[in-house]
Amino acid sequence: MTSPSGASSSAGDARRLAAASLAAGDPTGWFEDLYAESRAGRAEVPWDVPAPSAHLRALDLPAGDGRRALVVGCGPGRDAEYVAALGYRVTAFDISATAIGLARERHPGTTVDYVVADLLDPPPPWGQAFDLVLESNNVQALPASIRATAIAAVGTFVAPGGTLIVLAAATTRIDSDGDGPPWPLTRAEVDAFATGDLRPVSVTRVDAVGTTLPTRWSALFRR
Ligand SMILES: C[S@@+](CC[C@H](N)C(=O)[O-])C[C@H]1O[C@@H](n2cnc3c(N)ncnc32)[C@H](O)[C@@H]1O
């Protein structure tokens, strides 16, 4: 797999654990396995890099001024901390308890509320509760069997007047690429984030030169 920073890293650990998890009928269990193995020094988490997403920073978001933001699949918190530094009141969640533990340890003075939660079964109070929602690099790590459900769930968090940011690897194929994770998103999958009265503001293909996933989506939606 390629790290979100664009640095090349081993796909082996993630793909090995993902394959075992998928074969066992558990499409998301491998995330906790990977973080736990990494913590024990037996694996590498390819996306665990210190810098916030370059594609998020390129959006040059306005100050949060205390508005609420939700960071989906936050991992150890690199993007959640960036959004918090912009002045948002951030809730950030991940299905992996080990990832959330790492986030809290790495950012001891943080204002971010790090929570263990499942995108496929989110807390009901989060419905239309956030002025900014960030989905970055998560759906591309989910297999076809749960992708449509995950995409639809992301949109439910956006408050009236709020913004959804979707950042993901892109494919020009009609179906997702075979080998993964990651499985880059098709244009149709990006368009599918516009559920209900959530409307696309911009859907842009951007280059990530020098990476093994050289084309990406940077998309904004508003309710
Ligand atoms: C490829 S990583 C990307 C992490 C982070 N967004 C980033 O760009 O650094 C996908 C993350 O989504 C989390 N995740 C996967 N399925 C999830 C689910 N159903 N609910 C919440 N988090 C999930 C994983 O544990 C992992 O931290």
The ligand as a Tripos MOL2 file, in Angstrom:
@<TRIPOS>MOLECULE
LIG
   27    29     1     0     0
SMALL
NO_CHARGES

@<TRIPOS>ATOM
      1 C1         -6.4960    3.5810    5.3480 C.3       1 LIG1
      2 S1         -6.7160    4.0820    7.0050 S.3       1 LIG1
      3 C2         -6.7420    5.8660    6.8480 C.3       1 LIG1
      4 C3         -6.5570    6.5550    8.1720 C.3       1 LIG1
      5 C4         -6.6670    8.0930    8.1310 C.3       1 LIG1
      6 N1         -7.9590    8.5330    7.6270 N.3       1 LIG1
      7 C5         -5.5400    8.6960    7.3530 C.2       1 LIG1
      8 O1         -5.7380    9.0940    6.1990 O.co2     1 LIG1
      9 O2         -4.4300    8.7420    7.9120 O.co2     1 LIG1
     10 C6         -8.4250    3.6650    7.3330 C.3       1 LIG1
     11 C7         -8.8440    3.9270    8.7690 C.3       1 LIG1
     12 O3        -10.2540    3.7210    8.8850 O.3       1 LIG1
     13 C8        -10.5100    2.9640   10.0430 C.3       1 LIG1
     14 N2        -11.7730    2.2410    9.8030 N.ar      1 LIG1
     15 C9        -11.9860    1.2090    8.9640 C.ar      1 LIG1
     16 N3        -13.2590    0.8130    9.0070 N.ar      1 LIG1
     17 C10       -13.8790    1.6230    9.8880 C.ar      1 LIG1
     18 C11       -15.2120    1.7030   10.3680 C.ar      1 LIG1
     19 N4        -16.1690    0.8620    9.9400 N.pl3     1 LIG1
     20 N5        -15.5110    2.6440   11.2790 N.ar      1 LIG1
     21 C12       -14.5510    3.5030   11.7350 C.ar      1 LIG1
     22 N6        -13.2700    3.4610   11.3130 N.ar      1 LIG1
     23 C13       -12.9350    2.5380   10.3980 C.ar      1 LIG1
     24 C14        -9.2970    2.0720   10.1970 C.3       1 LIG1
     25 O4         -9.1180    1.5480   11.4890 O.3       1 LIG1
     26 C15        -8.1770    3.0110    9.7670 C.3       1 LIG1
     27 O5         -7.6680    3.7500   10.8450 O.3       1 LIG1
@<TRIPOS>BOND
     1     1     2 1
     2     2     3 1
     3     2    10 1
     4     3     4 1
     5     4     5 1
     6     5     6 1
     7     5     7 1
     8     7     8 2
     9     7     9 1
    10    10    11 1
    11    11    12 1
    12    11    26 1
    13    12    13 1
    14    13    14 1
    15    13    24 1
    16    14    15 ar
    17    14    23 ar
    18    15    16 ar
    19    16    17 ar
    20    17    18 ar
    21    17    23 ar
    22    18    19 1
    23    18    20 ar
    24    20    21 ar
    25    21    22 ar
    26    22    23 ar
    27    24    25 1
    28    24    26 1
    29    26    27 1
@<TRIPOS>SUBSTRUCTURE
     1 LIG1         1 GROUP 0 **** ****
